[in-house]
Structures are given as structure tokens and as C-alpha cells.
Amino acid sequence: MDIIIVAAVAENGVIGRGNALPWRLKSDLTHFRSLTMGKPVVLGRKTYQSIGKPLAGRTTIVISRDHSFSAPGIVTAPSLDAALACARGDARRRGAGAIIIAGGADIYAQALRCATRLVITEVHMPVEGDAQFPVIDRQIWRESARSEQQAGPQDEAKFAFVTYECAVNESAGRQSAA
Ligand SMILES: NC(=O)c1ccc[n+]([C@@H]2O[C@H](COP(=O)([O-])OP(=O)(O)OC[C@H]3O[C@@H](n4cnc5c(N)ncnc54)[C@H](OP(=O)(O)O)[C@@H]3O)[C@@H](O)[C@H]2O)c1
């Protein structure tokens, strides 16, 4: 089962500000929707609350240490491992071949050790913010595809869709490197 990290990352590594996205990039939201539709999507509690509702057409699995946390239309999980177990079952039932990890910073940092692919929107501008994507170790993650995009009418910047594949496995020390 593929475990795919999907993120949009500014030139300086920023992904968020004040628990919101720090840019307007309509094209990337459309890309995110098409990439994730029909698949289980794992989110941290803060990112879920910044979105404010379940993702339509996708089982929305929210990780929180607060056992009383719940909301209509989502599944909650007490750890990343529990969320992945839940997502695997959901993907099998749906016939989906992948689980999506959709952030935020805290969850990306933990999920790098088990992800099989990164699908990163590289936003071609620096941005001020308080949430960062972890550094991508190029010994572990090899770029396999890149598609440069022009800014559309509702996009603040040019960007590129970039795919990275994991070049090493767990036993080769990915966990410590991540
Ligand atoms: N640019 C992008 O692609 C993108 C994508 C997603 C999010 N973002 C941005 O990222 C920012 C949010 O990131 P964040 O790091 O602040 O928060 P986050 O990763 O969304 O959520 C963190 C929360 O997840 C729960 N959690 C984390 N690890 C856990 C674990 N091992 N076990 C159980 N629960 C765990 C905790 O919830 P509790 O406190 O409830 O225990 C923790 O407070 C926002 O600015 C958002 O807009 C950007």
C-alpha cells in the first residue's frame, strides 16, 4: 500500500501561518482534490480544524491525543500508527491503492519514516509562516517527476508538481535519517 505525503511547500520550507495556508493557490487545491479523491486522508487535529469539515468523497482520519475529540463525518485516531491501520482497512474496502498523509507540519515530520512517496507542490516564492515542512533528505528521496506550472488567475505564484520516491527501506536506516 502506497503511503503518499501530499504538501505544498514554499521556497523557504513554510507550509502554514496561523493555522491556515499562507497563500492563495486555487490550482493547487484542485490538484489536491483530484489526487486524494476516493482515498483515505490522514490529518493532524490542527489541520483538520483549519479545514473545518470532513473532506468530501474521502475518509477523513484525524489524529489527536485528546480521546474526547470527535466531529461528525470524521474518524479519529490516537496515534499515527492507529491512523495508518484504520486507513489501510479503509483503502482495502474502497479498492484504493494509496493512503494520503495531508499534514500538517507535526504529522509530516512523523510520517516521513513510513511514507513511500512525496507529492510536493513547490511554491516558487518565499513566505512568512510558523509551520515548516521537514527537510527532504536527498539521499533518501529521489525526484522522479517534475511539472512546472504557470500561475492561473487565482494563484499567487508559479509552482511545480514534484514527485519523490523513497530510495531506501526501513532497515537501511530511513527512520533515523528522517
Ligand atoms: N501547505 C500544506 O500543504 C499544508 C498541509 C496541511 C497543513 N498545513 C498547515 O500546517 C499547519 C498545521 O500544522 P501543525 O504542525 O501545527 O499541526 P498538525 O500536524 O495539523 O496537528 C498537530 C496535532 O495533531 C495531533 N498529533 C500529532 N502527532 C500525534 C501523535 N503522534 N499522536 C496523537 N496525536 C498527534 C495533536 O493533536 P491534539 O493537540 O488534539 O492532541 C497535535 O496537536 C497549519 O498552518 C496548516 O495550514 C499546510
The ligand as a Tripos MOL2 file, in Angstrom:
@<TRIPOS>MOLECULE
LIG
   48    52     1     0     0
SMALL
NO_CHARGES

@<TRIPOS>ATOM
      1 N1          0.9130   23.6600    2.7830 N.am      1 LIG1
      2 C1          0.3570   22.4700    3.0030 C.2       1 LIG1
      3 O1          0.3560   21.5770    2.1450 O.2       1 LIG1
      4 C2         -0.2850   22.1830    4.3390 C.ar      1 LIG1
      5 C3         -0.9750   20.9880    4.5470 C.ar      1 LIG1
      6 C4         -1.5360   20.7500    5.7960 C.ar      1 LIG1
      7 C5         -1.4160   21.6880    6.8020 C.ar      1 LIG1
      8 N2         -0.7410   22.8490    6.5590 N.ar      1 LIG1
      9 C6         -0.5600   23.8430    7.6190 C.3       1 LIG1
     10 O2          0.1450   23.2440    8.7090 O.3       1 LIG1
     11 C7         -0.2300   23.9240    9.9030 C.3       1 LIG1
     12 C8         -0.6730   22.9360   10.9470 C.3       1 LIG1
     13 O3          0.4150   22.0580   11.2780 O.3       1 LIG1
     14 P1          0.7440   21.7100   12.8190 P.3       1 LIG1
     15 O4          2.0560   21.0110   12.8560 O.co2     1 LIG1
     16 O5          0.5850   22.9570   13.6290 O.co2     1 LIG1
     17 O6         -0.4620   20.7720   13.2640 O.3       1 LIG1
     18 P2         -0.9850   19.3580   12.7190 P.3       1 LIG1
     19 O7          0.1830   18.4960   12.3180 O.co2     1 LIG1
     20 O8         -2.0570   19.5610   11.7230 O.co2     1 LIG1
     21 O9         -1.6990   18.7630   14.0110 O.3       1 LIG1
     22 C9         -0.9760   18.6000   15.1900 C.3       1 LIG1
     23 C10        -1.8650   17.8620   16.1690 C.3       1 LIG1
     24 O10        -2.0150   16.5040   15.7560 O.3       1 LIG1
     25 C11        -2.0850   15.6670   16.9020 C.3       1 LIG1
     26 N3         -0.9280   14.7710   16.8850 N.ar      1 LIG1
     27 C12         0.2780   14.9800   16.3070 C.ar      1 LIG1
     28 N4          1.0560   13.9060   16.4720 N.ar      1 LIG1
     29 C13         0.3390   12.9990   17.1890 C.ar      1 LIG1
     30 C14         0.5990   11.6920   17.6640 C.ar      1 LIG1
     31 N5          1.7690   11.0820   17.4390 N.pl3     1 LIG1
     32 N6         -0.3700   11.0560   18.3550 N.ar      1 LIG1
     33 C15        -1.5610   11.6340   18.5660 C.ar      1 LIG1
     34 N7         -1.8810   12.8870   18.1290 N.ar      1 LIG1
     35 C16        -0.9310   13.5640   17.4330 C.ar      1 LIG1
     36 C17        -2.0810   16.5770   18.1070 C.3       1 LIG1
     37 O11        -3.4480   16.9140   18.3210 O.3       1 LIG1
     38 P3         -4.0260   17.2190   19.8070 P.3       1 LIG1
     39 O12        -3.4060   18.5180   20.2020 O.co2     1 LIG1
     40 O13        -5.5080   17.2780   19.6030 O.co2     1 LIG1
     41 O14        -3.6060   16.0670   20.6730 O.co2     1 LIG1
     42 C18        -1.3080   17.7810   17.5940 C.3       1 LIG1
     43 O15        -1.5640   18.9660   18.3200 O.3       1 LIG1
     44 C19        -1.3360   24.9080    9.5110 C.3       1 LIG1
     45 O16        -0.7750   26.1920    9.2940 O.3       1 LIG1
     46 C20        -1.8500   24.3280    8.2120 C.3       1 LIG1
     47 O17        -2.4670   25.3060    7.3830 O.3       1 LIG1
     48 C21        -0.1770   23.1130    5.3600 C.ar      1 LIG1
@<TRIPOS>BOND
     1     1     2 1
     2     2     3 2
     3     2     4 1
     4     4     5 ar
     5     4    48 ar
     6     5     6 ar
     7     6     7 ar
     8     7     8 ar
     9     8     9 1
    10     8    48 ar
    11     9    10 1
    12     9    46 1
    13    10    11 1
    14    11    12 1
    15    11    44 1
    16    12    13 1
    17    13    14 1
    18    14    15 2
    19    14    16 1
    20    14    17 1
    21    17    18 1
    22    18    19 2
    23    18    20 1
    24    18    21 1
    25    21    22 1
    26    22    23 1
    27    23    24 1
    28    23    42 1
    29    24    25 1
    30    25    26 1
    31    25    36 1
    32    26    27 ar
    33    26    35 ar
    34    27    28 ar
    35    28    29 ar
    36    29    30 ar
    37    29    35 ar
    38    30    31 1
    39    30    32 ar
    40    32    33 ar
    41    33    34 ar
    42    34    35 ar
    43    36    37 1
    44    36    42 1
    45    37    38 1
    46    38    39 2
    47    38    40 1
    48    38    41 1
    49    42    43 1
    50    44    45 1
    51    44    46 1
    52    46    47 1
@<TRIPOS>SUBSTRUCTURE
     1 LIG1         1 GROUP 0 **** ****
